[in-house]
Amino acid sequence: MSNVFRGRVVVQKPSRTVFTQHIMGRPMSAPFDNERQTYVLREALKMLETATEPDTSIVLPEKYRVAL
């Protein structure tokens, strides 16, 4: 989920959330940026495996980039 919505989402307390530094509407990254999309997906799956508490969220530090 785009970091733009973080303030609204946190108060709803979803079980697990991954926030990205990407622009609104592109939470996985730019179209055809397979490397970054795979990275975001793997981080989300890793969090599902390692999160031990409800209301767990992470913020991925990488900024949005245009596909190469």
C-alpha positions as CSV (number, residue, x, y, z in Angstrom):
1,M,0.0,0.0,0.0
2,S,1.3,3.5,-0.8
3,N,2.7,5.4,2.2
4,V,0.3,8.2,1.2
5,F,-2.5,6.3,3.0
6,R,-0.5,5.3,6.1
7,G,-2.2,7.7,8.5
8,R,-5.7,6.5,7.5
9,V,-4.8,2.8,7.5
10,V,-3.0,2.7,10.8
11,V,-6.1,3.8,12.8
12,Q,-8.0,0.9,11.2
13,K,-5.4,-1.6,12.6
14,P,-5.3,-4.1,9.8
15,S,-3.6,-7.4,10.7
16,R,-0.6,-7.0,8.3
17,T,0.3,-4.1,6.1
18,V,3.3,-3.3,3.8
19,F,3.7,0.4,3.0
20,T,5.8,1.5,0.0
21,Q,7.3,4.9,-0.9
22,H,5.6,4.6,-4.3
23,I,3.1,7.0,-5.9
24,M,-0.6,6.6,-5.3
25,G,-2.0,4.0,-7.6
26,R,1.3,2.1,-8.0
27,P,1.9,0.4,-4.7
28,M,3.9,-2.4,-6.4
29,S,6.1,0.0,-8.5
30,A,6.1,1.1,-12.1
31,P,4.6,-1.1,-14.9
32,F,7.1,-3.6,-16.2
33,D,9.5,-3.0,-13.3
34,N,9.6,-6.7,-12.6
35,E,12.6,-6.5,-10.3
36,R,11.0,-4.0,-7.9
37,Q,7.6,-5.7,-8.1
38,T,9.1,-9.0,-7.1
39,Y,11.0,-7.3,-4.3
40,V,7.8,-5.8,-2.9
41,L,5.9,-9.1,-3.2
42,R,8.7,-11.1,-1.5
43,E,8.9,-8.6,1.4
44,A,5.2,-8.9,1.9
45,L,5.3,-12.7,1.9
46,K,8.3,-12.6,4.3
47,M,6.4,-10.4,6.7
48,L,3.5,-12.8,6.6
49,E,5.9,-15.6,7.7
50,T,7.7,-13.6,10.4
51,A,5.0,-11.4,11.9
52,T,4.2,-12.6,15.4
53,E,1.8,-9.9,16.5
54,P,-1.5,-8.5,15.0
55,D,-1.4,-5.0,13.7
56,T,2.1,-5.5,12.2
57,S,3.2,-3.1,9.5
58,I,6.5,-2.4,7.7
59,V,7.6,0.5,5.5
60,L,9.8,-0.4,2.6
61,P,12.5,2.4,2.3
62,E,13.0,2.3,-1.4
63,K,11.6,5.2,-3.4
64,Y,9.5,4.9,-6.5
65,R,11.5,4.6,-9.7
66,V,10.5,4.5,-13.3
67,A,10.9,1.1,-15.0
68,L,14.2,0.7,-16.8
